[in-house]
Amino acid sequence: MTARRGDAGLTREEVATLAGVSGSWYTWLEQGRDINVSRQVLAAVARVLGLTSVETEYVFALAEQESAEPAPEREAVPDHLQRLVDALDFPAFIVATDWAIAGWNARYAWLYPRIATLDDADRNLLWLVYTDPELREMLPDWERDSRRFLAEFRAEAGVRLATPRHRAIVERLREASDDFRVQWAELEILRFASRRRMFRHREAGLLAFEHHRLVPSDASDLHVVMYVPVTT
């Protein structure tokens, strides 16, 4: 954790003093060493660094999950979940924790036809946002959308960023996309929030959707993403 760029350039020693901890302890915290950390101390450090409430909760979550192994990833979408997505009459798809697209319905294939012909390694929402020119062209607000996606991905991934699957997609994007490298270095963190999104479709023109997401109670490592048409 480091002070924000807009701060007065606090040194480690100054941050430690203001948070009421020793300079050595704070250095160990920055280095990710195996030390006992209470929520109260983390909250004090977060206040000194000027972290937002979302960023502070992210730090708490990392500290609480640090000693636990991430749950194993499932290899396939449950049949009943795919049936649910297929039954929807608007674009919907299913993503894993590394944002690999694990399933989709016919309406999503209409919105983004390439999804059915992509190699498995490329069928990842984050990868496509940063590397597919066709998808970028579909997003009139690409700059805002990409930054928001990346901030949400980082917040959701948490300790999973250390797993092989997550490391692989991050490293692959670092090599493939200058935009990703720049935005990843900004360390933005945001919770998901339903919102209005715009898409530019080759046949239908400019389309407006409400972007929603559900987490199945029996498959919490998967997310169902839905684009509900806005008609007014």
MIBAVO-835055 format. One record per atom (N, C-alpha, C, O): z, y, x. Coordinates in steps of 0.001 Angstrom, whole numbers, padded with zeros to 6 digits, always signed. Layout:
ZYX;...
//
This chain:
+000000-001182+000855;+000000+000000+000000;+000000+001235+000893;+000738+001301+001876;-000813+002186+000553;-000880+003419+001322;-000866+004600+000384;-001187+004474-000797;-000488+005761+000919;-000440+006967+000109;-001836+007371-000311;-002807+007088+000391;-001945+008040-001469;-003233+008492-001957;-003804+009563-001043;-003082+010277-000347;-005148+009649-001071;-005801+010618-000195;-005373+012041-000516;-005312+012895+000368;-005074+012291-001795;-004710+013639-002186;-003283+014010-001828;-002900+015173-001955;-002488+013042-001380;-001113+013338-000995;-001092+014111+000317;-002132+014350+000930;+000076+014487+000725;+000216+015329+001915;+000218+014504+003189;+000810+014921+004185;-000425+013351+003188;-000542+012556+004403;+000780+012011+004893;+001108+012162+006070;+001554+011377+004015;+002854+010847+004403;+002704+009729+005427;+001822+008878+005306;+003560+009739+006419;+003586+008648+007391;+004373+007481+006798;+005044+007628+005776;+004285+006322+007448;+005060+005172+006989;+006544+005498+006972;+007258+005146+006033;+007000+006169+008016;+008425+006495+008118;+008852+007413+006979;+009945+007263+006432;+007989+008366+006620;+008328+009285+005532;+008361+008554+004192;+009246+008797+003372;+007401+007661+003970;+007401+006876+002736;+008666+006030+002661;+009316+005965+001618;+009011+005384+003773;+010205+004539+003808;+011457+005346+003505;+012308+004912+002729;+011571+006521+004116;+012750+007367+003905;+012856+007795+002449;+013930+007714+001853;+011746+008250+001873;+011757+008713+000488;+012039+007577-000492;+012595+007799-001567;+011651+006354-000113;+011881+005195-000982;+013243+004558-000741;+013658+003675-001492;+013938+004999+000302;+015262+004464+000592;+015259+003117+001271;+016177+002320+001075;+014225+002843+002080;+014158+001578+002821;+013927+001895+004291;+013605+003028+004649;+014094+000887+005140;+013888+001107+006568;+012401+001142+006900;+011575+000583+006179;+012078+001807+008000;+010690+001875+008432;+010124+000510+008753;+008967+000225+008446;+010942-000343+009376;+010479-001692+009716;+010190-002505+008462;+009179-003202+008380;+011091-002409+007484;+010912-003164+006242;+009638-002728+005539;+008880-003564+005048;+009397-001420+005488;+008194-000931+004815;+006931-001392+005544;+005929-001723+004910;+006984-001413+006876;+005844-001908+007652;+005579-003370+007323;+004427-003773+007165;+006641-004166+007220;+006485-005583+006862;+005876-005714+005463;+005052-006595+005217;+006293-004823+004542;+005744-004847+003184;+004242-004579+003210;+003469-005269+002545;+003839-003583+003976;+002410-003273+004100;+001630-004442+004692;+000481-004686+004325;+002260-005148+005595;+001593-006263+006274;+001593-007543+005445;+000978-008538+005828;+002291-007511+004299;+002322-008684+003431;+003201-009805+003942;+002963-010972+003633;+004221-009461+004726;+005098-010510+005251;+005971-011094+004149;+006156-010492+003091;+006502-012276+004423;+007333-012989+003461;+008741-012409+003488;+009609-012891+004216;+008956-011365+002684;+010262-010709+002617;+010695-010634+001160;+009866-010648+000250;+012005-010553+000953;+012521-010423-000402;+012333-008989-000882;+012755-008038-000225;+011693-008851-002039;+011402-007520-002578;+011855-007470-004027;+011428-008291-004839;+012715-006517-004359;+013162-006360-005738;+012229-005401-006476;+011527-004599-005862;+012238-005502-007805;+011422-004584-008612;+011878-003154-008411;+011065-002230-008434;+013188-002963-008213;+013699-001603-008045;+013140-000953-006781;+012747+000213-006789;+013110-001727-005697;+012581-001184-004441;+011081-000940-004560;+010579+000095-004122;+010368-001893-005152;+008932-001696-005342;+008651-000478-006210;+007706+000268-005953;+009469-000275-007238;+009290+000890-008104;+009496+002179-007321;+008778+003158-007524;+010479+002176-006429;+010729+003365-005607;+009545+003658-004692;+009124+004807-004561;+009011+002617-004062;+007844+002795-003192;+006653+003285-004004;+005919+004171-003565;+006462+002707-005191;+005341+003109-006044;+005443+004574-006431;+004434+005278-006469;+006657+005041-006720;+006838+006455-007075;+006470+007352-005906;+005798+008368-006085;+006906+006983-004714;+006602+007790-003528;+005099+007848-003289;+004566+008896-002923;+004417+006731-003495;+002973+006679-003262;+002170+007274-004410;+000952+007425-004307;+002849+007614-005506;+002151+008216-006634;+001280+007246-007403;+000250+007642-007950;+001677+005963-007458;+000877+004979-008176;+000957+005209-009681;+001984+005652-010195;-000126+004907-010379;-000126+004978-011831;+000685+003817-012397;+001066+002904-011664;+000946+003854-013704;+001699+002763-014328;+000944+001439-014214;+001559+000391-014011;-000388+001480-014343;-001188+000259-014217;-001108-000281-012801;-000943-001485-012607;-001222+000593-011810;-001144+000168-010415;+000237-000391-010082;+000360-001361-009336;+001278+000234-010646;+002637-000241-010401;+002836-001633-010988;+003411-002503-010335;+002367-001851-012211;+002476-003178-012819;+001690-004216-012028;+002100-005373-011938;+000566-003806-011458;-000238-004708-010624;+000566-005133-009399;+000556-006307-009027;+001259-004188-008771;+002094-004501-007609;+003214-005457-008012;+003488-006427-007305;+003864-005185-009154;+004917-006082-009635;+004372-007496-009836;+005003-008474-009436;+003196-007595-010457;+002606-008906-010736;+002307-009657-009451;+002550-010860-009360;+001780-008953-008458;+001495-009601-007179;+002770-010135-006545;+002789-011247-006017;+003837-009341-006598;+005098-009757-005987;+005674-010976-006695;+006210-011876-006049;+005567-011008-008023;+006127-012113-008791;+005311-013388-008634;+005858-014488-008717;+004003-013251-008408;+003132-014418-008327;+002961-014920-006900;+002377-015981-006681;+003465-014168-005932;+003165-014450-004532;+003552-015867-004116;+002851-016507-003332;+004674-016348-004649;+005161-017660-004227;+004566-018808-005035;+004796-019977-004724;+003804-018474-006069;+003241-019511-006937;+001763-019724-006634;+001031-018782-006333;+001344-020979-006722;-000072-021292-006542;-000818-020951-007827;-000334-021277-008911;-001985-020302-007740;-002769-020044-008943;-003120-021356-009639;-003354-022374-008987;-003154-021319-010969;-003519-022522-011720;-004944-022933-011370;-005787-022078-011097;-005217-024235-011375;-006573-024686-011032;-007603-024186-012032;-007306-024026-013216;-008821-023940-011546;-009909-023490-012399;-010498-024686-013142;-010661-025761-012564;-010813-024499-014410;-011485-025571-015142;-012965-025567-014764;-013521-024530-014403;-013585-026722-014851;-014974-026878-014421;-015971-026658-015552;-017146-026400-015290;-015522-026757-016822;-016455-026631-017937;-015789-025913-019104;-014566-025928-019244;-016611-025286-019938;-016116-024617-021138;-015831-025676-022200;-016684-026528-022452;-014659-025647-022827;-014378-026606-023901;-015429-026503-025009;-015899-025410-025324;-015790-027628-025587;-016828-027641-026620;-016499-026716-027781;-017374-026016-028290;-015235-026714-028201;-014888-025892-029360;-015029-024403-029059;-015309-023610-029958;-014834-024022-027792;-014986-022618-027430;-016464-022224-027414;-016820-021128-027847;-017319-023113-026917;-018753-022842-026955;-019245-022762-028399;-020096-021931-028716;-018717-023621-029277;-019117-023569-030694;-018717-022241-031314;-019463-021680-032116;-017546-021736-030949;-017106-020441-031457;-018084-019346-031055;-018493-018534-031885;-018455-019326-029784;-019381-018308-029291;-020745-018456-029964;-021367-017459-030333;-021210-019692-030125;-022507-019930-030765;-022527-019450-032213;-023579-019075-032728;-021376-019461-032865;-021311-019085-034278;-021363-017575-034491;-021585-017119-035612;-021164-016803-033443;-021172-015346-033568;-022604-014834-033665;-023498-015341-032987;-022820-013819-034516;-024173-013289-034682;-024391-012011-033880;-025270-011210-034199;-023589-011828-032840;-023768-010720-031902;-023589-011266-030489;-023049-012360-030325;-024028-010533-029462;-023961-011049-028089;-022531-011389-027672;-021607-010596-027856;-022374-012579-027109;-021062-013010-026615;-021269-013995-025474;-022239-014753-025454;-020344-013971-024531;-020409-014920-023418;-019003-015211-022924;-018047-014542-023315;-018882-016212-022063;-017585-016677-021574;-017559-016539-020064;-018488-016973-019384;-016500-015938-019534;-016391-015785-018086;-015125-016463-017577;-014106-016515-018266;-015216-016982-016351;-014070-017567-015659;-013323-016466-014913;-013706-015299-014986;-012267-016826-014201;-011452-015810-013535;-012194-015081-012425;-011863-013939-012106;-013201-015731-011831;-014005-015051-010807;-015222-014371-011415;-016109-013910-010697;-015260-014312-012738;-016308-013682-013539;-017623-014436-013500;-018674-013873-013807;-017574-015708-013124;-018741-016561-013312;-018979-016705-014810;-018040-016933-015572;-020232-016572-015231;-020566-016697-016649;-020729-018180-016958;-021682-018822-016517;-019780-018709-017725;-019703-020153-017951;-020367-020595-019242;-020605-021787-019435;-020669-019656-020131;-021318-019988-021393;-021757-018710-022091;-021242-017631-021798;-022711-018828-023017;-023206-017661-023739;-023880-018137-025015;-024120-019331-025195;-024184-017189-025903;-024857-017550-027145;-026283-017001-027166;-026721-016325-026235;-026991-017307-028245;-028402-016921-028341;-028576-015410-028361;-029551-014893-027816;-027651-014701-028977;-027783-013242-029046;-027601-012607-027669;-028235-011597-027366;-026746-013186-026841;-026617-012650-025482;-027884-012941-024683;-028316-012113-023880;-028477-014109-024898;-029729-014437-024217;-030853-013510-024665;-031769-013230-023892;-030791-013034-025904;-031774-012042-026365;-031543-010708-025665;-032491-010054-025229;-030270-010309-025559;-029958-009035-024919;-030305-009064-023438;-030837-008092-022901;-030005-010170-022783;-030228-010304-021338;-030937-011633-021088;-030283-012616-020740;-032259-011686-021257;-032999-012954-021193;-032867-013706-019877;-032991-014931-019866;-032623-013023-018782;-032572-013691-017479;-031411-014673-017349;-031425-015532-016467;-030412-014558-018212;-029205-015359-018052;-029513-016856-018021;-028843-017611-017316;-030518-017286-018777;-030802-018720-018887;-031538-019283-017677;-031558-020498-017481;-032142-018423-016865;-032964-018906-015748;-032337-018659-014382;-032927-019008-013360;-031165-018068-014353;-030509-017761-013080;-029974-019022-012409;-029603-019983-013083;-029936-019011-011086;-029233-020062-010356;-027741-019972-010677;-027226-018889-010954;-027058-021100-010640;-025628-021107-010946;-024857-020130-010065;-023946-019453-010541;-025215-020050-008791;-024496-019175-007860;-024651-017706-008215;-023792-016890-007880;-025747-017363-008896;-026005-015966-009248;-025524-015622-010649;-025546-014455-011041;-025094-016616-011404;-024684-016371-012783;-023225-015922-012808;-022341-016619-013305;-023015-014755-012263;-021682-014150-012159;-021817-012693-012568;-022669-011975-012043;-020989-012255-013496;-021135-010912-014054;-021056-009834-012982;-021858-008900-012976;-020097-009959-012082;-019948-008947-011041;-021165-008947-010115;-021672-007886-009751;-021623-010124-009742;-022803-010237-008877;-024019-009578-009525;-024762-008853-008864;-024219-009829-010808;-025384-009297-011508;-025305-007787-011668;-026315-007096-011534;-024121-007271-011951;-023968-005824-012107;-024410-005086-010849;-025012-004015-010933;-024113-005655-009687;-024403-004958-008430;-025733-005346-007786;-026220-004616-006923;-026327-006456-008171;-027513-006908-007435;-028767-007078-008281;-029859-007210-007728;-028645-007080-009606;-029821-007309-010445;-030418-005980-010911;-029804-005297-011730;-031595-005595-010413;-032217-004326-010821;-032468-004258-012323;-032381-003184-012919;-032779-005396-012934;-033044-005405-014372;-031790-005057-015161;-031849-004278-016112;-030660-005630-014771;-029415-005320-015465;-029006-003875-015218;-028521-003207-016131;-029192-003390-014015;-028860-001994-013723;-029688-001059-014604;-029181-000056-015108;-030956-001393-014783;-031826-000584-015633;-031355-000609-017083;-031558+000356-017821;-030729-001706-017491;-030241-001821-018866;-029008-000970-019128;-028662-000724-020284;-028338-000515-018070;-027070+000209-018226;-027269+001691-017917;-027267+002074-016748;-027441+002537-018943;-027628+003972-018706;-026455+004604-017955;-026628+005577-017220;-025267+004042-018148;-024065+004556-017482;-023635+003596-016375;-022455+003267-016257;-024599+003145-015560;-024302+002115-014564;-023160+002511-013629;-022284+001693-013350;-023156+003740-013145;-022126+004164-012193;-020735+004016-012797;-019833+003465-012167;-020569+004504-014006;-019266+004402-014668;-018933+002951-015006;-017810+002494-014790;-019923+002230-015539;-019684+000839-015927;-019303-000023-014730;-018365-000816-014807;-020027+000131-013626;-019758-000711-012454;-018369-000442-011894;-017651-001375-011536;-017987+000826-011816;-016653+001158-011306;-015565+000592-012217;-014551+000080-011742;-015781+000688-013508;-014789+000173-014447;-014682-001346-014336;-013582-001897-014289;-015835-002017-014293;-015833-003474-014139;-015064-003897-012890;-014239-004810-012934;-015344-003224-011784;-014732-003629-010520;-013223-003404-010540;-012464-004229-010031;-012787-002291-011125;-011354-002018-011222;-010659-003052-012103;-009533-003457-011815;-011325-003481-013173;-010757-004505-014048;-010740-005864-013353;-009775-006619-013476;-011798-006166-012630;-011850-007436-011896;-010698-007527-010905;-010024-008554-010832;-010468-006468-010145;-009390-006482-009152;-008036-006674-009834;-007204-007452-009368;-007824-005963-010937;-006543-006067-011638;-006326-007472-012194;-005218-008003-012126;-007382-008075-012742;-007261-009402-013341;-007110-010492-012289;-006370-011457-012485;-007809-010334-011179;-007806-011383-010156;-006437-011530-009511;-005961-012648-009312;-005797-010405-009180;-004471-010473-008579;-004427-011384-007369;-005232-011245-006447;-003479-012325-007372;-003331-013227-006230;-004499-014192-006093;-004668-014800-005036;-005307-014347-007132;-006469-015227-007027;-007498-014700-006040;-008385-015444-005622;-007399-013441-005663;-008337-012902-004677;-008265-013658-003355;-009176-013570-002532;-007181-014400-003157;-007043-015181-001924;-007637-016581-002051;-007678-017318-001066;-008097-016965-003247;-008660-018301-003423;-010103-018335-002928;-010762-017297-002884;-010603-019516-002554;-011976-019610-002032;-013031-019046-002973;-013952-018365-002523;-012914-019316-004275;-013922-018839-005223;-013981-017324-005265;-015065-016739-005268;-012825-016692-005297;-012800-015232-005377;-013203-014596-004054;-013931-013603-004034;-012733-015165-002953;-013142-014641-001645;-014654-014735-001481;-015285-013841-000917;-015222-015821-001976;-016662-016043-001806;-017481-014977-002519;-018433-014448-001946;-017125-014649-003768;-017925-013660-004496;-017737-012270-003900;-018689-011492-003835;-016517-011950-003465;-016278-010635-002857;-017048-010504-001550;-017704-009487-001323;-016981-011508-000690;-017684-011437+000594;-019194-011417+000395;-019912-010717+001108;-019665-012179-000567;-021108-012189-000834;-021584-010811-001298;-022648-010348-000890;-020805-010171-002138;-021170-008840-002618;-021062-007791-001515;-021873-006867-001455;-020084-007927-000659;-019974-007000+000468;-021235-007021+001326;-021682-005984+001816;-021793-008196+001497;-022999-008326+002309;-024245-007843+001577;-025185-007353+002202;-024251-007980+000252;-025474-007724-000514;-025589-006316-001076;-026701-005855-001331;-024471-005615-001278;-024517-004352-002015;-023729-003247-001323;-022520-003368-001125;-024417-002172-000958;-023743-000996-000403;-022824-000371-001445;-021717+000060-001123;-023286-000323-002703;-022462+000258-003769;-021158-000512-003919;-020093+000084-004077;-021245-001830-003868;-020027-002630-003984;-019074-002327-002836;-017879-002135-003063;-019575-002282-001621;-018707-002031-000460;-017964-000710-000613;-016766-000628-000342;-018680+000320-001048;-018058+001635-001212;-016989+001585-002298;-015871+002057-002093;-017328+001020-003444;-016399+001013-004565;-015220+000072-004321;-014097+000374-004725;-015461-001054-003671;-014370-001985-003378;-013329-001330-002483;-012132-001570-002642;-013773-000512-001554;-012854+000147-000623;-012003+001206-001309;-011007+001656-000742;-012375+001610-002516;-011614+002639-003233;-010357+002084-003891;-009485+002848-004305;-010258+000753-003991;-009031+000074-004453;-008593+000490-005855;-007397+000538-006140;-009547+000789-006728;-009192+001171-008093;-008724-000048-008889;-009229-001154-008698;-007764+000164-009774;-007207-000901-010612;-007079-000375-012037;-006477+000676-012261;-007642-001101-012998;-007558-000702-014399;-007365-001933-015276;-007930-002991-015001;-006570-001793-016328;-006486-002844-017333;-007748-002812-018194;-008365-001762-018376;-008119-003972-018716;-009242-003988-019652;-008866-003212-020901;-007728-003277-021365;-009832-002475-021445;-009664-001784-022717;-010971-001880-023485;-012043-001654-022925;-010884-002216-024766;-012087-002230-025592;-012697-000839-025587;-011983+000164-025576;-014023-000787-025597;-014686+000506-025474;-016124+000407-025960;-016664-000683-026149;-016722+001560-026155;-018126+001624-026558;-019012+001560-025323;-018750+002232-024326;-020063+000747-025395;-021006+000588-024289;-022423+000805-024789;-022731+000521-025946;-023286+001310-023916;-024691+001515-024235;-025555+000585-023391;-025283+000369-022210;-026602+000037-024014;-027564-000814-023321;-028978-000339-023647;-029266+000086-024766;-029838-000421-022664;-031249-000088-022863;-032045-001394-022895;-032217-002053-021870;-032529-001757-024087;-033252-003018-024268;-034753-002760-024270;-035217-001774-024842;-035508-003645-023633;-036956-003443-023510;-037649-003330-024861;-038566-002525-025024;-037219-004125-025821;-037881-004143-027124;-037184-003265-028149;-037844-002570-028922;-035868-003288-028165;-035114-002609-029221;-034700-001189-028858;-034193-000461-029712;-034905-000781-027610;-034527+000564-027204;-033044+000677-026886;-032428-000282-026421;-032475+001850-027137;-031075+002106-026798;-030160+001504-027857;-030292+001796-029045;-029233+000662-027414;-028321-000031-028313;-026879+000326-027982;-026515+000484-026817;-026067+000450-029025;-024640+000742-028846;-023820-000466-029297;-024062-001041-030359;-022855-000832-028472;-021965-001952-028793;-020519-001545-028530;-020235-000679-027703;-019615-002195-029258;-018203-002158-028895;-017932-003373-028023;-018240-004504-028399;-017357-003130-026863;-017092-004188-025881;-015661-004677-026093;-014704-003935-025873;-015526-005920-026519;-014212-006519-026756;-014061-007790-025924;-015042-008351-025438;-012830-008227-025772;-012568-009443-025015;-011368-010180-025598;-010362-009564-025951;-011480-011488-025695;-010391-012330-026180;-010048-013381-025136;-010919-013849-024402;-008777-013748-025076;-008328-014816-024180;-007881-015987-025051;-006881-015866-025758;-008589-017116-025022;-008205-018268-025844;-006809-018768-025468;-006474-018860-024287;-006009-019086-026468;-004638-019524-026195;-004597-020856-025457;-003643-021126-024728;-005622-021694-025635;-005632-022999-024987;-006559-023046-023772;-006803-024116-023214;-007073-021884-023366;-007940-021816-022180;-007802-020425-021571;-008762-019657-021512;-006588-020117-021119;-006289-018752-020686;-006988-018354-019391;-006955-017186-019005;-007624-019319-018713;-008383-018979-017516;-009817-018573-017857;-010615-018289-016963;-010139-018547-019143;-011452-018106-019604;-011303-016895-020518;-010302-016762-021223;-012292-016023-020505;-012320-014871-021395;-013598-014913-022220;-014673-015208-021698;-013478-014621-023497;-014648-014484-024356;-014967-013000-024474;-014166-012225-024998;-016134-012610-023988;-016573-011213-024018;-017545-011048-025174;-018486-011828-025318;-017316-010030-025997;-018139-009830-027191;-018668-008409-027241;-017941-007451-026976;-019940-008284-027582;-020573-006987-027780;-020894-006854-029267;-021890-007390-029753;-020031-006130-029975;-020183-005969-031417;-021045-004742-031683;-020703-003652-031225;-022157-004884-032412;-023050-003744-032647;-022350-002600-033363;-021552-002817-034276;-022655-001391-032942;-022165-000183-033593;-023289+000324-034481;-024374+000644-033996;-023035+000398-035767;-024096+000749-036710;-024016+002178-037202;-024929+002646-037881;-022932+002890-036871;-022813+004270-037346;-022598+005207-036178;-022475+006416-036372;
//
